[in-house]
Amino acid sequence: MNRAELIEGLVKDCGLTKVKADKVIESLLGRITYSVARGRPVKLVGFGTFLIKTRKERVSFNPYTKKNMITPATKFVKFRPSSVWKEIL
């Protein structure tokens, strides 16, 4: 499913116009992004949790130079589905 299909679903299910449905999606994604970027998890009951995790600094191998190198610590967003969602799948 892409964004256009999601908008169409909101139009059919909620009776919104396409413009309002797009604004709802934009607002939802913006608020999730804002909260997670500040280190606060977003918990949607029955769906899942968006949270930020950190990968530790580690030694990795560069296949081009054939040498080990240090890969710095990085942050990434993790989605953990709820148990209800896992059962559906």
GROMACS elastic network, one bead per residue, 0.5 to 0.9 nm:
[ bonds ]
;  ai    aj funct       b0    kb
    1     4     6  0.81107   500
    1     5     6  0.59256   500
    1     6     6  0.67858   500
    2     5     6  0.53944   500
    2     6     6  0.62929   500
    2     7     6  0.87853   500
    3     7     6  0.61875   500
    3     8     6  0.86695   500
    3    22     6  0.85238   500
    3    25     6  0.85036   500
    4     7     6  0.50693   500
    4     8     6  0.62612   500
    4     9     6  0.86794   500
    4    22     6  0.86404   500
    5     8     6  0.50188   500
    5     9     6  0.62176   500
    5    10     6  0.87516   500
    6     9     6  0.50440   500
    6    10     6  0.63812   500
    6    11     6  0.87046   500
    6    21     6  0.86768   500
    6    22     6  0.88835   500
    6    25     6  0.85100   500
    7    10     6  0.51520   500
    7    11     6  0.62285   500
    7    12     6  0.87408   500
    7    17     6  0.89945   500
    7    18     6  0.64129   500
    7    19     6  0.87911   500
    7    21     6  0.56127   500
    7    22     6  0.61088   500
    7    25     6  0.77883   500
    8    11     6  0.50108   500
    8    12     6  0.62603   500
    8    13     6  0.85783   500
    8    18     6  0.72190   500
    8    21     6  0.81591   500
    9    12     6  0.52103   500
    9    13     6  0.59410   500
    9    14     6  0.81699   500
    9    21     6  0.89972   500
   10    13     6  0.51248   500
   10    14     6  0.54367   500
   10    15     6  0.71223   500
   10    16     6  0.66103   500
   10    17     6  0.85475   500
   10    18     6  0.81783   500
   10    21     6  0.60392   500
   10    22     6  0.89029   500
   11    14     6  0.56819   500
   11    15     6  0.50189   500
   11    17     6  0.59013   500
   11    18     6  0.62511   500
   11    20     6  0.87516   500
   11    21     6  0.65433   500
   12    15     6  0.56620   500
   12    16     6  0.75683   500
   13    16     6  0.81515   500
   14    21     6  0.88076   500
   16    19     6  0.80439   500
   16    20     6  0.60429   500
   16    21     6  0.58806   500
   17    20     6  0.52629   500
   17    21     6  0.60778   500
   17    22     6  0.85464   500
   18    21     6  0.50493   500
   18    22     6  0.60708   500
   18    23     6  0.86010   500
   19    22     6  0.51738   500
   19    23     6  0.62984   500
   19    24     6  0.87498   500
   20    24     6  0.61795   500
   20    25     6  0.87104   500
   21    24     6  0.50588   500
   21    25     6  0.63479   500
   21    26     6  0.86163   500
   22    25     6  0.51903   500
   22    26     6  0.60825   500
   22    27     6  0.85261   500
   23    27     6  0.59572   500
   23    28     6  0.84492   500
   24    27     6  0.51752   500
   24    28     6  0.60845   500
   24    29     6  0.86056   500
   25    28     6  0.51162   500
   25    29     6  0.61062   500
   25    30     6  0.83637   500
   26    29     6  0.53431   500
   26    30     6  0.59550   500
   26    31     6  0.85755   500
   27    30     6  0.50259   500
   27    31     6  0.60886   500
   27    32     6  0.85870   500
   28    31     6  0.53009   500
   28    32     6  0.62555   500
   28    33     6  0.86038   500
   29    32     6  0.51389   500
   29    33     6  0.60508   500
   29    34     6  0.85067   500
   30    33     6  0.51023   500
   30    34     6  0.60126   500
   30    35     6  0.85962   500
   31    34     6  0.50351   500
   31    35     6  0.61296   500
   31    36     6  0.85259   500
   32    35     6  0.53462   500
   32    36     6  0.60934   500
   32    37     6  0.84056   500
   32    41     6  0.85620   500
   32    42     6  0.64670   500
   32    50     6  0.78456   500
   33    36     6  0.53203   500
   33    37     6  0.58771   500
   33    38     6  0.86113   500
   34    37     6  0.53118   500
   34    38     6  0.65222   500
   34    40     6  0.88358   500
   35    38     6  0.53538   500
   35    39     6  0.66523   500
   35    40     6  0.52956   500
   35    41     6  0.68027   500
   35    42     6  0.69205   500
   36    39     6  0.50618   500
   36    40     6  0.50794   500
   36    41     6  0.55702   500
   36    42     6  0.67578   500
   36    50     6  0.69642   500
   36    51     6  0.59361   500
   36    52     6  0.62513   500
   36    77     6  0.76816   500
   37    40     6  0.73885   500
   37    51     6  0.88664   500
   37    52     6  0.75168   500
   37    77     6  0.87405   500
   38    41     6  0.87923   500
   38    52     6  0.88652   500
   39    51     6  0.72723   500
   39    52     6  0.61638   500
   39    53     6  0.89036   500
   40    50     6  0.88232   500
   40    51     6  0.69419   500
   40    52     6  0.78310   500
   41    49     6  0.67013   500
   41    50     6  0.55819   500
   41    52     6  0.71087   500
   42    48     6  0.83340   500
   42    49     6  0.54799   500
   42    50     6  0.51112   500
   42    51     6  0.65790   500
   43    47     6  0.80900   500
   43    48     6  0.60540   500
   43    50     6  0.66097   500
   43    51     6  0.86025   500
   44    47     6  0.54122   500
   44    48     6  0.53448   500
   44    49     6  0.60720   500
   44    50     6  0.85114   500
   44    82     6  0.84382   500
   45    48     6  0.63595   500
   45    49     6  0.81544   500
   45    82     6  0.72977   500
   45    84     6  0.89484   500
   46    81     6  0.83846   500
   46    82     6  0.57818   500
   46    83     6  0.75517   500
   46    84     6  0.56634   500
   46    85     6  0.64688   500
   47    80     6  0.88078   500
   47    81     6  0.59762   500
   47    82     6  0.52623   500
   47    83     6  0.82563   500
   47    84     6  0.71621   500
   47    85     6  0.57704   500
   47    86     6  0.89760   500
   48    79     6  0.68905   500
   48    80     6  0.54816   500
   48    83     6  0.81645   500
   48    84     6  0.88188   500
   48    85     6  0.75328   500
   49    78     6  0.80829   500
   49    79     6  0.56335   500
   49    80     6  0.51470   500
   49    81     6  0.63382   500
   49    82     6  0.73031   500
   50    77     6  0.67809   500
   50    78     6  0.57759   500
   50    80     6  0.65313   500
   50    81     6  0.87119   500
   51    76     6  0.84606   500
   51    77     6  0.56857   500
   51    78     6  0.53625   500
   51    79     6  0.64956   500
   51    80     6  0.80502   500
   52    75     6  0.66839   500
   52    76     6  0.56735   500
   52    78     6  0.59841   500
   52    79     6  0.87827   500
   53    74     6  0.84572   500
   53    75     6  0.56406   500
   53    76     6  0.54866   500
   53    77     6  0.62108   500
   53    78     6  0.66401   500
   54    73     6  0.68320   500
   54    74     6  0.56237   500
   54    76     6  0.63128   500
   54    77     6  0.87784   500
   55    58     6  0.85770   500
   55    72     6  0.84912   500
   55    73     6  0.53736   500
   55    74     6  0.52711   500
   55    75     6  0.62475   500
   55    76     6  0.77778   500
   56    71     6  0.86779   500
   56    72     6  0.72973   500
   56    74     6  0.70016   500
   56    75     6  0.89913   500
   57    70     6  0.70628   500
   57    71     6  0.56891   500
   57    74     6  0.76323   500
   58    69     6  0.84481   500
   58    70     6  0.57998   500
   58    71     6  0.53335   500
   58    72     6  0.67323   500
   58    73     6  0.74876   500
   59    68     6  0.65218   500
   59    69     6  0.56733   500
   59    71     6  0.59688   500
   59    72     6  0.87535   500
   60    67     6  0.86105   500
   60    68     6  0.55982   500
   60    69     6  0.53944   500
   60    70     6  0.60918   500
   60    71     6  0.62683   500
   61    64     6  0.89667   500
   61    65     6  0.86732   500
   61    66     6  0.69233   500
   61    67     6  0.59085   500
   61    69     6  0.60141   500
   61    70     6  0.85221   500
   62    65     6  0.57283   500
   62    66     6  0.55497   500
   62    67     6  0.55685   500
   62    68     6  0.60656   500
   62    69     6  0.67699   500
   63    67     6  0.72757   500
   63    68     6  0.88799   500
   64    67     6  0.80809   500
   65    68     6  0.85439   500
   71    74     6  0.86970   500
   81    84     6  0.81378   500
   81    85     6  0.61015   500
   81    86     6  0.65071   500
   82    85     6  0.51888   500
   82    86     6  0.62638   500
   82    87     6  0.87440   500
   83    87     6  0.62124   500
   83    88     6  0.87218   500
   84    87     6  0.52678   500
   84    88     6  0.64977   500
   84    89     6  0.89836   500
   85    88     6  0.51316   500
   85    89     6  0.64860   500
   86    89     6  0.52269   500
